[in-house]
């Protein structure tokens, strides 16, 4: 549904083939923490306006969400994160709601509130209601009751399901519709507030690709592409706050920084296709157990992981990887060289 939303703002900011001027200070030949640190400097220095959480007589976060979260198909309504259905009688499931029905008191049934996607209480220290706590990149309109249900639960991967819900482990699945949005907000908050908003305190599961970014967010960033709705929000918040969420502008930046499943690359100029991996060949990706690997770089290593993050096999330079003695299923081969890495999905059958 969100993928089919009409264009709200016809802003000539992004071109699919060009890196926007906003990122002119960034050296995109860098990867990993070097690139992350540059983005931290950029989105911090350009964050020139700090919106008050609640205020009168000036634009606050309520006003911001009334602009950023508008439903492009009906601009009288805001979209409600984690919601999915406007056609039944259960208001807590609503996908959208009248933008004027915001909750400013203790009786909020049928009203919308503000969701901190990265929960305030999980920050180190608590995000509070200023600075990180009022950063509108981290705030989304939400049904007030659904906001209470989510509370400060960690995010967790779940079987494909259009609905959001509390998982059997007591964590939170945002729903297929919203999982990419959540991942890119968590990534922004970590890069913007590096010591205060660690992804590992809000993302359940394993860290196969990066010690500081849980697999769940890298997976969701890859599975759920950026919607026009996210782009609209990013453009409006650029005007209101001065800064942008880089992972909405290009989800592939997460792949370059933290590895993992390759996300959509919206900038044709951007590539990690450098000398380190320019001649790396790994095949077949569907195999009965024997995988061939060759590279122009003799100093690579590889690790093979199963889907629950257990290390199955590792080695220094080798032209053949044999996983035939392992159970059939999906595996990930992470090849590392020169402080860079690429990950391949392998199906053993």
HUKA-V454855 format. One record per residue. N is the residue number from 1. RES is the residue in one small letter. PHI is phi as a letter, one per 40 degrees, with the letter a starting at -180 (* if undefined). Layout:
n: (N	N)
res: (RES	RES)
phi: (PHI	PHI)
This chain:
n: (1	2	3	4	5	6	7	8	9	10	11	12	13	14	15	16	17	18	19	20	21	22	23	24	25	26	27	28	29	30	31	32	33	34	35	36	37	38	39	40	41	42	43	44	45	46	47	48	49	50	51	52	53	54	55	56	57	58	59	60	61	62	63	64	65	66	67	68	69	70	71	72	73	74	75	76	77	78	79	80	81	82	83	84	85	86	87	88	89	90	91	92	93	94	95	96	97	98	99	100	101	102	103	104	105	106	107	108	109	110	111	112	113	114	115	116	117	118	119	120	121	122	123	124	125	126	127	128	129	130	131	132	133	134	135	136	137	138	139	140	141	142	143	144	145	146	147	148	149	150	151	152	153	154	155	156	157	158	159	160	161	162	163	164	165	166	167	168	169	170	171	172	173	174	175	176	177	178	179	180	181	182	183	184	185	186	187	188	189	190	191	192	193	194	195	196	197	198	199	200	201	202	203	204	205	206	207	208	209	210	211	212	213	214	215	216	217	218	219	220	221	222	223	224	225	226	227	228	229	230	231	232	233	234	235	236	237	238	239	240	241	242	243	244	245	246	247	248	249	250	251	252	253	254	255	256	257	258	259	260	261	262	263	264	265	266	267	268	269	270	271	272	273	274	275	276	277	278	279	280	281	282	283	284	285	286	287	288	289	290	291	292	293	294	295	296	297	298	299	300	301	302	303	304	305	306	307	308	309	310	311	312	313	314	315	316	317	318	319	320	321	322	323	324	325	326	327	328	329	330	331	332	333	334	335	336	337	338	339	340	341	342	343	344	345	346	347	348	349)
res: (x	x	x	x	x	x	x	x	x	x	x	x	x	x	x	x	x	x	x	x	x	x	x	x	x	x	x	x	x	x	x	x	x	x	x	x	x	x	x	x	x	x	x	x	x	x	x	x	x	x	x	x	x	x	x	x	x	x	x	x	x	x	x	x	x	x	x	x	x	x	x	x	x	x	x	x	x	x	x	x	x	x	x	x	x	x	x	x	x	x	x	x	x	x	x	x	x	x	x	x	x	x	x	x	x	x	x	x	x	x	x	x	x	x	x	x	x	x	x	x	x	x	x	x	x	x	x	x	x	x	x	x	x	x	x	x	x	x	x	x	x	x	x	x	x	x	x	x	x	x	x	x	x	x	x	x	x	x	x	x	x	x	x	x	x	x	x	x	x	x	x	x	x	x	x	x	x	x	x	x	x	x	x	x	x	x	x	x	x	x	x	x	x	x	x	x	x	x	x	x	x	x	x	x	x	x	x	x	x	x	x	x	x	x	x	x	x	x	x	x	x	x	x	x	x	x	x	x	x	x	x	x	x	x	x	x	x	x	x	x	x	x	x	x	x	x	x	x	x	x	x	x	x	x	x	x	x	x	x	x	x	x	x	x	x	x	x	x	x	x	x	x	x	x	x	x	x	x	x	x	x	x	x	x	x	x	x	x	x	x	x	x	x	x	x	x	x	x	x	x	x	x	x	x	x	x	x	x	x	x	x	x	x	x	x	x	x	x	x	x	x	x	x	x	x	x	x	x	x	x	x	x	x	x	x	x	x	x	x	x	x	x	x	x	x	x	x	x	x)
phi: (*	c	c	b	c	c	c	c	b	c	b	c	c	b	b	c	b	b	c	c	d	d	b	c	c	c	c	c	c	c	b	f	c	c	c	d	c	c	c	d	d	c	c	c	c	c	c	c	b	b	c	c	c	a	a	b	g	a	c	b	c	d	c	c	c	c	b	c	b	c	c	d	c	a	c	c	b	b	c	b	c	g	c	a	a	b	b	b	c	c	c	c	c	d	c	a	a	d	c	c	c	c	c	b	a	c	b	b	d	g	b	b	b	b	c	c	d	c	d	d	c	c	c	b	c	d	c	g	b	b	f	d	c	b	c	c	c	b	b	b	c	a	d	c	c	c	c	c	c	c	f	b	c	c	c	a	c	a	d	d	a	c	b	c	a	c	c	d	c	g	b	b	b	c	g	d	c	b	c	c	d	d	d	c	c	c	c	d	c	c	c	c	b	c	c	c	b	c	c	c	c	b	b	c	h	c	b	c	c	a	c	b	b	d	d	d	c	c	c	c	c	c	c	b	c	c	c	c	d	c	c	d	d	c	c	c	c	d	c	c	b	h	b	b	c	c	c	c	c	a	d	c	d	c	c	c	c	b	g	g	d	c	c	c	b	c	b	c	c	c	a	c	c	b	c	d	b	c	b	c	b	b	a	c	c	b	a	c	i	b	b	b	b	a	a	c	b	c	b	b	b	a	b	b	b	c	c	b	g	c	c	c	a	a	a	c	d	a	c	b	b	b	b	c	c	c	c	c	i	c	b	b	b	b	b	b	a	f	g	b	a	b	b	b	c	b	b	c	b)
